[in-house]
Structures are given as structure tokens and as C-alpha cells.
Amino acid sequence: MNKEQRFTNNFNGKKIVIEYGSLALLATSSILVRYEKSTVLSIVSFNEEPSTLDFFPLTVVFQEKLYSVGKIPGGFFKREGKPSEYATLASRLIDRPLRPLFPNNINHEIQVINNVWAVDSNADVRMAALLGSSLALCISKIPFNGPVAGVIIGKINGELICNPTSQQLEQSLLELIVAGTKASINMVEASGQEISEEEMLAAIAMAHIEIKKLVAFQEEIINIIGQEKMPIIELEFDNKLVSNITSQYEPQIISALNIKTKQEQKKALKDVYNALFAVYDNQQYVNELEKKRLLNRLELFIKLY
């Protein structure tokens, strides 16, 4: 069982508390982040078996509930519905800085789930969720080129402010969200009112200085509780596969698709599918995983053609 540990940091006058080893112990890794009173549990789950899918299966979720702001659904609708627009956009805000920091050849299914427990209007919960997601990935055995962090820069009365409160943002001429590593910035999202290029560059530069502080805090924690990263198996794949299939089976596929009767068309496509697999299923591959991925691509090619 993981040993419970607690880390604290004062970030521009606001307290950040990281708790590890007490919650979601069956997950690959988990981190509880308290940013002032905003509280987020960031959980990472990792499938050690590589996927046969033709893309990187990363899922990032930001889950908010009404209890996080002290409300309980009542009246006719007693259950909470689908994720709000805010939650969907927050998920994307966390996903965009994380996704490019994974190795190019990784193909394991990874889920990053952020459960919002409490919301403090003085401390943006999205930035706490990004911090928790980054740290949960960094301390795990999952290959990840982090840590990464994010901040919000506002401009009030001509002064740039890092992580303003929600009340301050209502008066701000700028809402700049920046995320990145200690080396560079990898995500910028902004809205503003007549902000000059010089002011925007100054705000981005200020954001990166603040990001480095949060990254340094994460690095201190990683040095204490971080695990050794697991190796990733690189798979070679024949890029000529699609062109070979197209040249050999395109006439048969087109002929099958031109059949107007649905059942007959389905049978004709299945015959093409079986003929194709009879050829490619007997080929020699580096390992069984590569064979599964190859057959998955062939199946997808037939279905999407």
C-alpha cells in the first residue's frame, strides 16, 4: 500500500496542498490537489497491454457535480445530466497540454479523470485539475515528458495578475490561459479587449515564469514519490499496406458497394473481407501484437472504404 504523503506550496499567496497515497489506490496513480478551497482528485488509469487501435487512445475527463458548489439537485430533475459546456471545455483545456508530451510510439489506453470535489471562486479549479493530471502522470510508470502546469493571466487597472479571482476576471481586459513545461509553452488560449501585441507578449512571458514555479514544485514531489518509467515497445509497420490493398481489392469493393440490396451488399463485402484476410492473415510478423494491429487496420479499411 502507498504511504500517505502531503506536500504544500505557497503560490503567489495562495496555498496549494498535494495529498498522495490515501485515495483511489487501485488506480495506476492518483493525486488530490487542494488549491485554496478548490479540491480536485486526479486519477490516472493505464492499460499495460498495448492497444491494437490505429491511434493513441488517451481520454481526459473533467467531472463537476453540483455538490462542489454546495448545491443538491431538487424538484422534478433530481439527477445531474450530461457534462456541461464548461466541463467539456475544461477537459479539452487539460488534454491539449498533456497529449503532445507522450512519446510518439505509445499506444496504451490511458484515462485521466479529474473529479471536482469543491470549487473556490478565488482559485480556478481548472488549473488545479491540470496540475493534478500532470503530477499523477509524472509519478506513475507511464512514459510522459512532463511535468506541465498552467496559469491564467488577467489585466486589471493596467496591471497583469496571475490567477485572478472570478470577480477580478469580470473586470479584466484580458483572460489569457497558458500551459507549458519549464522549457517551453505548449498551449495558449485567450480572449481580450483591445490588447496590444506587446501587452500580450508580456503576459505570456509572465505566465511562463509562473509556470516554472509550479513545475519546480512538481519536480520536488516526483523526486520523492516518482516511479521508474516503463519501456515502450516500438512496432514496425508496413506503410505500403494500404496502397497494396487498394490496388488489389478496390475493384471488388466498388463492385460490392454498387449492389443496391442491403443484404446482398453486406454479403459481398464480407466475401471481400474474408478473401483479404485469407491472404494477409498468413503473413509473417515481428510479434503477435503487430499482427493484431495489422488485421485491425485491414478491418477498418474495409469498413470505412
N, C-alpha and C positions, 0 to 999 in steps of 0.2 A: 504493500500500500504506500502511496506517495506521502511523504512527510509534509504536513501543513506548514506553509511559509507565507510571510507577509512582508511586502516592500512598500515604502512610502516615498513620495517626492512632492516638493513644493514647486508647482509650475505657474510662474507669474502670479503668485499669491493665492492660487487655488490648489487644494490638496488632492493628490492622486494616490490611491491605495490599491495595490495589486495583491490579490489573495490566490494562492495556489495550493492544490493538494487536498481540498476539502469537498469539492463538488464535481459531479459528472466523472467519477473515477474510472468508469468503464469506457469512456471515450478515449481517443488517441491522446488528446491533451485538452485542458480547459483552464481558463483564466477568468477570475472575477475582477472587474475593474470598477472602482468607485472614484468618480470624478466629481468632487464636492458631494452632492447628494444623488447625482445621476449614477445609476448602477446597471451594469451590463454583464451578463455571463456569456463569454465567448467560448464555444465548443468546436473542436475540430475532430472529424472522423475520417479515417483513411483506410481504404481497402488495399491490403498488401498484395493482392493478386492483380496484375496489370489488366486493364480493360482491353477488350477486342474492338472497342469503338474507334471510329476514324477521327476522333477529336479529343481534346483534353476535357474530361468530364468533371469540371470544377463547378460547385454550386455554392453561392454565397447568399445567405438569408439574414434579413433584419426583421425580427419579430417584435412588434409592440402590442401591448394589451392596455385596456383602459385602466386596469388597477395600477399601472405605472404612474398615473397622474391622479390617483385617489378616487377613481370612479368605478362603479359597477353597473353593467347594463341592466336596465329595468324596463317596465312597461311591456308592450307586446313583443318586442325583439329582446330576448334575454341572452342571446348568443352573439358573439362578435363575428363579423362577416369576413370577407376576403381582405388581404393586406391593403392598407390604404395607399394612396399615391405617394405620400411621404415615406412610408416603409419601403415601397418599391424603389423609389429614387435613392433612398439611403443604402439599400442593398447594392445598387449599381455604383454608388459613391465608394463603397468599400471594395467592391470587386475590381474596379479599374486600376487602383494602385497595386493590388495583390497579384493579379493574373500575370503580368509580364515578368514577375520576379521568380516564377517557377522555371526549372530547366526546360529547354525546348523539347526534349525527348521524353518527358514524363507523361504517362498515360494512365495513371492510377486514379480511381474515383476518389475525390476529396470533397467533403462538405464542411463549410464554415457557417455555423449557426450562431447568431447573436440574439439572445433573449434579453429584452429590456425589462428590468425589474422596477426601476424608479427613474423619474425624469425631473431634473432640476433646471429651471429656466436660466439659471446663471452659469450652467456648464453644459455645452452641447453634447448630447448623448451619442451623436453620430461619430464624433471624434474619439469618444471613449470606446465605441464599438470597433473602430478601425485600429486603435491601439491594442485592444484585447485580441482581435483577429490576428494581427501581426505577431504578437508575443506568443500566442498559442501555437502558431505555425513554427516560430523560431525555436521554441523549446522542445518541439517534437522531433521525431526521427525523419520527418518529411523533408526532402530537399527543397530549400527555399532561400532565395538570395536576399533576405531581409536583414534587419528589421526595417519597417516602414512606418511612418506616422503622418498625421495630418493636422492642420490648424485652419482656423478661419480668421481672416483679416478684415477689419472694418475701418471706416474713416468717419470720425465724429469730431466736429468743430476743427477740422483741418489736421487732426492727429490720427495716426494709424494705431489701431488697437488690436492685439492678438486675442482671439477667442472672446469677443464681446458677448454680453448677455443678450437674451432675446429682446429685451426692452431697448438696449442700445442699438441692435440691428435695425429696429424700426426707424431709427433716426439716422442711420448710417447712409452715406453716399456710395458705399462700396460693400459688397459681400463677396469676398474672394476666398474660395476653398482651395487649399494647396496640399498635396501629399507628395511624399518622396522619401528617399533614403538619405544617409549622411553625405552621399556623393553627388546626388542629383535629384531633380524634381521629375516626377513621372505622371502627375495628374494636376490639372488646373481647371477649375470651374468658377465662373464669375458673373456677377451682374453689378451694374453701377450706373451712376448718373453723371455723365459728362466728366469722366475721369481721364486725365491726360496719360499719354504713354509713359512719361517719366514717373508719374504717381503709381501707375500700375507696376512698373519695373521695381520701384522702391518697395511696394507692398509684397511682391513676390520674393524679393531678396530678404525682407524681414521675415517672411513666412519660413524660408529655408533655414534661417538662423534658429528660429523656434523649433522647427522640426528636428534639427540636430540635437537639441536638448532632450527631446523625447526619445530619440534613437539611442542616445548615450545612456539614458535611464533603462531602456530595454536591454542594452548590451550588458549592463551590470547584472541584471536578473538572469540573462542567458548564460553568463559565465558561471552562475551558481547552480542553476537547475536544468540547463540545456542538455539534451541527449545527442549522442553521435548520429549523424545523418546516415540513412541507409543508401546503398548504391542503387543506381537506376540501370536496368538492362537496356542497352541500345539495340534496337531491332533494325535490320536492313530490310528494305522493301523494294521490289522491282517497279520502278516508275513507268516502265513500258507496259505494265499490265493493262491499263485502261485502253490504250491505243490498240493493243493486240486483241482485246475482247471486241472493241468496236469494229475493227476490220473483219473479224471472223463471224460475229454474230449480229451485226447491225441489220443486214437484210432480213434475217429471221425474226428479229424483234419488231421491225417495222411491219412485216407481214402479219405478225400476231396482233399488233395494236390496231391494224386496219380491219380486224374482224369485228362486226357490229354486235353480234350476240355476246353478251357479257360472259356467260358460262364457257362458251367456246373460246373466247379470247383468253380467259383465265387458264384454260387447259393448254392452249398453245404456248402461253408464256411459261407455264410450268414445264412443258416439254423442252423449251429452250434452256430454262434454268437447270434441269436435270442433265441435259447434254453438256452444258458448260461445266458443271461440277464433276461430271464423269471424267472430263479432261484434266481440270486443274486440281482435283482432289488427290490425284495420284502423283503429283509433283513432289520433289524433294525440297525440304525447307530446313532452315537453321535449327528451329525448335518447334514444339507443338504450338506455342503461343503465336508465333509468326504465321503458322498455318491457319489458326483460328482467325487471326486478323485479316489474312488474305481472303478467306472464304466469306468473312463479314463484308469486305469491300465488294466482292463479286455479287453477293446478295443485294447489297444496297444499290449497286449499279443497275441490276435488273429491275428493282422496284421503282427507281427514280427515272428510268430511261424514258 
